[in-house]
Amino acid sequence: MLTFFSLRKLNTADFGGFMTYDFESRIDRSQEGSCKWNTMRRAHPEFPAHIVPFSVADMEFHTAPEIVDGLKRFIDTAVLGYSEPTDKTKEAVASWMERRHNWHVEPEWILNSAGVVPSIFSSVEEFTKPDEGVIIFTPVYHPFYLAIEHSHRALVECPLILNDDLTYDIDFDLFEQLATDPKNTLLIFCSPHNPAGRVWTEEELIRVAKIAEKYGLLVVSDEIHHDLIMPGSHHTVFETVTPTIAERTITCTSPSKSFNLAGTQFSNIIVSNPELRERLAARMSENHTTSCNPISFKACELAYNYAEKWLDACIATVDANQHHVINFFAEKHPEIRLIPVKGTYLQWLDFRALGLTHDELDDFLENKAQLFFTDGMFFGEAADGFKRWNLAAPRVEIDEALDRLDRALLELEGE
């Protein structure tokens, strides 16, 4: 068993609180209907029971007790009929954005959706025409591609620049060149970036905003991971970086990634421009993506009002996990390259040095190391040879995965 530095339990007294949170207990989700667990088990029914998937971006942690306890009390008296968010829910969202992101949001700016992805689909459909192009910085989250293809719009890729140290930068010269084409009318922007874990600097965001404003691009900013910022990094909400960029920005947020609430299927889509907001609301209603359940509203309210200390402790755990993983590869297998995660809880790994084909790498990781990651090709062809590892998991499961990978890599080297 590996013996690298371990962070077991965090007491929120370290963050100004009082409750001890458990980020180390194993959770067997194999019988809970978990999508990623079921996908792995269908692909590999032979995997031992203790093998967990590190693929889809939900956490292998218990839900924050503040949310669980609050929902229990809510269920005692709630009538679970057709519902809309209460004023308290919208006030909780606005308060969170103000204190966590220094972003003033009026409650009426908030549209509710069953998810960020449906909202991106609706935005592409509403604000572009079939002969128009949608720009994305690739590699990037796969539903961006799907939203464009589903709407029969032109996919316009602006590949990120992959530096020697595995960091990604925006190719601003190419972006501006693409923006000059009047047929390209919308940018779907991922901030922080999934899968690269990149947190864009304020200077970079300003450059994106100025190009968008100069050439009339509408921007859909997917900021679903914006709460999950590692120590030493700072996230800036895109629509705040210039005085006028908010007029052409749709900001997609949710407590789902931050508080492991993806199954509640609830997102807050924030649009300050009343014309854009009215049009998007109508399109979302037409697409039947605005119907959310009362439990999701209450979970959002509880998360933003009471579970901030849990989130701080969760971020500290993920940060410790990623440094643990980085140390492992630096000391044992430096040919596998990765960089520190700045935002999200998703580690981007480069396996290209192994010299394996795509199918050979899949076979090696899944059948030899019994590791179930998200394939790099999910984010675009340029990411062939990469894998994404979800680090929001107990340390014992991270260590077991590293042990299996260590043995498999040593065996591969000996062949």
N, C-alpha and C positions, 0 to 999 in steps of 0.2 A: 504493500500500500504506500502511496506517495505521502510524503511528510512535509510538504510545503506549508507556509503560513496559512492558518485556518481561522476564519471568523465564524464562530458558532452561533451565538445569540446576541442580539443587540438590545440594550436597555435604552428606552427613549429618554431616560434621564440625561444621556449624552447629548440629546438634541433639545433639552428643555422640557421633556415629558416625564412620564412615570411608569409606563407600561412596558413589560418585556415582550418582545415579539419573537415568534419561532419561525426561523427561515431554514431550519435544518431537518425537521421531521419529514420522512418519506410520505408521499401521498400516492396511494394506488388508485389511479384513475381508469384502470382497465375495464371496470364495470360501470362507469359513470356516463358512458356515451360520449367521452371526449373524442373530438374529431381526429386530433393528431395521434392519440393512442390507437384508435381503431384503424386508422390508415396504416400505421406501422405494423399492427398485428395482422392485418390482412396481407400485407406484403411479406411479412416474416413471422408466420405463426410458430416457427421453431425457436424464436428468441426466448430465453429464460424470463421468468416473471419479473425479475428485478431490472430488466432493461427498460429505460425510459426514452421517449423521443425528444430530440432537441431541435425540432423543426418549427412548427407553427408558433407564431408569437403570442402565446399566452403562457402564464407562469406556472411553475410547479410548486408554488407556495400557497399556503392557506390564505384565504381572503382576510383582509384586515378585520380584527374583532370588532372594531367600532361599527363597521358596515354590517357584519353578521348580527350583532346584538341589536342594532337599530332596525334591521329588517324583521327580526323576530317580533319586536314590539309592534312594528307597523302591521304585520300580518295578523296580529291578534284582533285588530279592529277594522282592517281595510276591507273594502268591497272591491274585488278585482275585476271591475268592469272596464268598458272603454274609457280611456282617460287622456287628459292633456297635462302638461307640466303645470304645476302650481306656481304662484308668484314666488314662493319660497325656493323652489327648485331653480328658477331663473336667477333669483337673487344670489343663490349659492354659486352659480356659474360665474356671474359677474364679479362677485367678491373674490373668487379664486383667481380669475384673470388679473384683477387689480393687484392683489398682494403677491402672487407668485410670478407674474409676468410683467408687472408695471404697465398693464394694458387696460384702459378704461373701456368697458363694454356696457352699453345700455341693454337692459333686458329685452327690449323689443327688437334688437338686432339678431336675436337667437332664433334659429330655426331648428326644429328637432327632427331627427332622422333615425331610421333603424340602423344606420351605419355610415361611416365615412365613404366606403366604396360606392354604395348606391347614390350618395350625394355627388360624387365625382362623375358617375355615369350621367346623372341628371344635368349636371353643369355642362358637360360636353354636348349633350343633346340640345339644351336650351340656348346656349350662347355661341354655337358654331353651326355652320351649314355643311351639307354633305361634300361640297367641293373645297372646304377649307382645311387647313393643316393645324395640328395640335403638337406643340413642341414639348418634349420631355428630355431630361438629362439622364442618360443611360450609363451603366445599368441601373435599374430602378424597380420598385415594387411592381409585380406583374399586372395587377388590375389596372394600372395606368394604360398599359398596352390594350387590355381588353375593352376599356371604356371607349377608346378611340376606334378600335376595330368594330365593336358592336354598333357604334353610331355611324359607321361607314365614312369616317373622316380620314384624312391623310395623316399617317403617323410620320412625324418629323423628329428624327433622333438628333440630339446634340450630345455626342458622347463626352463623358467626363474625361479629363486628362488623368491617367494613372501614373503617378510619380514613382520613382525608384523605391521610395520608402513605403509604398502602398497607400499613400494618401491620395485622395481625389480632389481635383480642382475643376471649376467650371471653365470651359473654353469660351471666354467672353468674346473673342473675335468671331468665332463660328456662331455663337448665340446671336450676336448683333447682325451678322450676315443673314441668318435665318429669319430674324425679326423684321428685316427690311422687306421681305416678300409679303405683299398685302394679302396673300392667300393664307398666311399663317396668323391666326387671330387669337390663339389661347396658349398659355403655358400652364402645364400641371407641374407644380414644384413640390419637392419632397424635403421637408425641413423639420427636424433633423433628417438626414438622408438614410433611407433604408434601401440597400443592405449595408452600406459602408460605415455606418455609425458616425458620419461626419456632421458636426455642428457648424453651420455657416457663420462666418464672422459678420459683424454689422457692416463692415466695408463691402464685403461680397454681396450682401443683401441689397445695399444701396445701389450697387452697379446693376444688379438684376432689375431693381425697381426702375431705375432711370431708363434702361433699355426698353422695358415694358411700356413706360409712359411715352417715350419718344416715338415708338412705332405703334402705339395703340393696342398692345396686347392686354387681354384680360388674364388674370392670374388666379388659378385655383391652388391655394397653398395648403398642402396636407401636413398638418402639424400635430398629428395624432400622438407622436412620441415626444412632444415638446416639454412634458414634465420630467422626462427621464434623462436628465442631464448629469453627467458624471462630474465629480469634484474637479475644479480647475477650468471648466468650460462654462460658457454662458450662452443661452438661447435668447435671441431677439425675435419677437413676433414680426413676421414679414410686413404686415400692413402698417406698422408703426415707424418704418425707417425713413419715409419721406412724408411731407405734409399732405400729399395728394394721392399716394398709391392706394390708400384704403378705398378710394372711389372706384377702383377697378380690381378689387381683391375679394375673393371668397375664401374664408379661413375655416378649415375643417378640423375640429377638435373633438375629443371624447375622453371620458375617464376610463375607457376600456383597457388601454394598455397600461396606464399608470397604476391602476388599482385592480388589475386582473378581473375586469368585469365584461369581457368581450361577449360572453354568453347572454348578457342582458340586452344586447343589440340596441344601443342607444348612443347617439352622438349629438353634439352641439355644433351646428354650422352657423358661423357668425358672419353676417353681411351688414355692414354699416350703410351702404348705398341703398336707399329705399327702392329705387327702380330695379336694381339687380335682385334685391331681396324678394320683391313681389313676384318677379318672373320666376325665380328659382323655387319659391314656395309653391307656385302654381304647377310647375313641372314635377316637383317632388310629389305633390298630391296626385297628379295625373298618373305617376308611376307607382302609386300606393306604397311609398317608402316613409311616410310620416306617422304611421300608426305604431306607437311604442306602448309598452305595458306599464302599469303603475309601479311595479316593482323596480323597473329600470329608472324611473324618475326619482324614486326614493333612494335607490342605491347611489345615484349621482349626487344627490343632495347630501347624503351621509358622508360620502367620500370627500367632497370638497369642504364640508363644514367640520368634520371630526377626524379624518384619517390622514392628515398631513404628516404627522410624526411617523406613522407607519410607512408612508412613501419615502421619507428621509432615510429610515432604517433599511428599506428595500434597496434604495439606490446605493447605500453603503455596502450592502451585501453583494450586489451585482458588481460594484467596483472592485471589491476584494476578490471575487471570483475571476474577473477578467485579468487582474494582475497575477493571480495564481496560474491561470492558463498561459499567459505570456511568459512567465518565468519557466514553466515546464518546457515550452518549445525552445526558448533561448538556451536552456541548459542541456536539453536532451536531443532535440531535433530541429536545429536552426534552419534546416532546409525548408521547413514549413513556415511560411511567413505570415505575420499578422500584425496589426497595429492596435494600440489602445482604443477602446470604444470611447468616444466623446459624448454621444447621445444614443438612446435606445438601450436595450439589453442584448443586442445582437452582435456577435463576434464574426467578423469577415475573415476567412482563412484562405490562403493561397496554397494549393497543393500541386501547382504546375511543375515544381522541381522534381516530383516523383517520376515524371515522364510517362504517365499513364494516359491512355485514351479516356474519353468520358465514361464509356461503359466499364472500362477496367477500374477507374477510380470508384465508381459506384459499387462495383463488386468487392473491391478491397475494403471500403469503409463499412459497407453493410454486412457482408458475409464473413470477412476476416476480423474486423474490429467490432462488429455489431453496434455500429453507430448510425443513427438515423438523423441526418441533418437536412436542411433545405438546400436543394441543388442550386448552384450558381446560375445555371441556364434558365432558371425560373425568372431571373431578373434581366435576361438578355443574353444574346450569343457571345458578347464580349466577356462575359463572366464564366466562360467554360474553364474548368479547372479550379474554380472557387467553390466554397461551401459556407453556409451561414449557420452558426451555432447559437442557439438560444441559451444564454447564461443565467436566466432567471430560474435557477434550480438549486436544491440543497447541495452543499459542498461534497457530501458523500457521493452523490450521483455524478458530480463533475469529476471527482477523483477516480471513480470506477471507470468512467469513460476514458480518462487519460491513461489509466493502467492498460485497458484493452488496446487503445491505440498504440501505446508504447510497445507492447508485445508484438502487435501486427507489423509495425514499422521495422522493428528489429528483425523479424522473420523475413520481411521483404528485402531488407538490406543484405541478408545472408543468402538470398537465392541466386 
